[in-house]
Amino acid sequence: MKIAPFILLLAFAAMVIFIGYFMWSHRNRDFWLLAPTSTPSLAKILQYYGIFLILMGLATLIATLLQAVLPAVLLMIIDSFAIAALSLLMLVYSKF
């Protein structure tokens, strides 16, 4: 694998892990337009979705480090759809 796609995949995996950790760590406090403290279902969604994104980001990171191109690309596509679905899901729970 060339160096530029390798670095980009590493950066993407790190971003997915960060987003997952952010969602998981904010399951008990209000942030942005979301209030998981007053909505228990949102807190559960943030908890499970955060764990899911962390695991998917770690899988992407491992596939990238092993230079398995096809699994890394497939995991990247799944990660992209999961993050897009997260943005739509958070619209449902926003406070506006």
Contacts in CASP RR format, 6 or more apart in sequence:
PFRMAT RR
TARGET T0000
AUTHOR 0000-0000-0000
METHOD contacts of the structure
MODEL  1
MKIAPFILLLAFAAMVIFIGYFMWSHRNRDFWLLAPTSTPSLAKILQYYG
IFLILMGLATLIATLLQAVLPAVLLMIIDSFAIAALSLLMLVYSKF
1 67 0 8 1.000
1 69 0 8 1.000
6 64 0 8 1.000
6 67 0 8 1.000
9 60 0 8 1.000
9 64 0 8 1.000
9 72 0 8 1.000
9 76 0 8 1.000
10 61 0 8 1.000
10 64 0 8 1.000
10 65 0 8 1.000
12 60 0 8 1.000
12 76 0 8 1.000
12 79 0 8 1.000
13 57 0 8 1.000
13 58 0 8 1.000
13 60 0 8 1.000
13 61 0 8 1.000
13 64 0 8 1.000
14 61 0 8 1.000
16 53 0 8 1.000
16 56 0 8 1.000
16 57 0 8 1.000
16 60 0 8 1.000
16 79 0 8 1.000
16 83 0 8 1.000
17 53 0 8 1.000
17 54 0 8 1.000
17 57 0 8 1.000
17 58 0 8 1.000
17 61 0 8 1.000
19 50 0 8 1.000
19 53 0 8 1.000
19 83 0 8 1.000
19 86 0 8 1.000
20 49 0 8 1.000
20 50 0 8 1.000
20 51 0 8 1.000
20 52 0 8 1.000
20 53 0 8 1.000
20 54 0 8 1.000
21 50 0 8 1.000
21 54 0 8 1.000
23 46 0 8 1.000
23 49 0 8 1.000
23 50 0 8 1.000
23 53 0 8 1.000
23 86 0 8 1.000
24 46 0 8 1.000
24 47 0 8 1.000
24 50 0 8 1.000
24 51 0 8 1.000
24 54 0 8 1.000
26 36 0 8 1.000
26 46 0 8 1.000
27 36 0 8 1.000
27 43 0 8 1.000
27 44 0 8 1.000
27 46 0 8 1.000
27 47 0 8 1.000
28 36 0 8 1.000
28 37 0 8 1.000
28 43 0 8 1.000
29 36 0 8 1.000
29 37 0 8 1.000
30 36 0 8 1.000
30 37 0 8 1.000
30 38 0 8 1.000
33 94 0 8 1.000
33 95 0 8 1.000
33 96 0 8 1.000
34 42 0 8 1.000
34 90 0 8 1.000
34 93 0 8 1.000
34 94 0 8 1.000
34 95 0 8 1.000
35 42 0 8 1.000
35 93 0 8 1.000
35 95 0 8 1.000
36 42 0 8 1.000
36 43 0 8 1.000
36 46 0 8 1.000
37 43 0 8 1.000
39 93 0 8 1.000
42 93 0 8 1.000
45 89 0 8 1.000
45 93 0 8 1.000
49 82 0 8 1.000
49 86 0 8 1.000
49 89 0 8 1.000
52 82 0 8 1.000
53 79 0 8 1.000
53 82 0 8 1.000
53 83 0 8 1.000
53 86 0 8 1.000
56 75 0 8 1.000
56 78 0 8 1.000
56 79 0 8 1.000
56 82 0 8 1.000
57 75 0 8 1.000
57 79 0 8 1.000
59 75 0 8 1.000
60 72 0 8 1.000
60 75 0 8 1.000
60 76 0 8 1.000
60 79 0 8 1.000
63 71 0 8 1.000
63 72 0 8 1.000
63 75 0 8 1.000
64 72 0 8 1.000
END
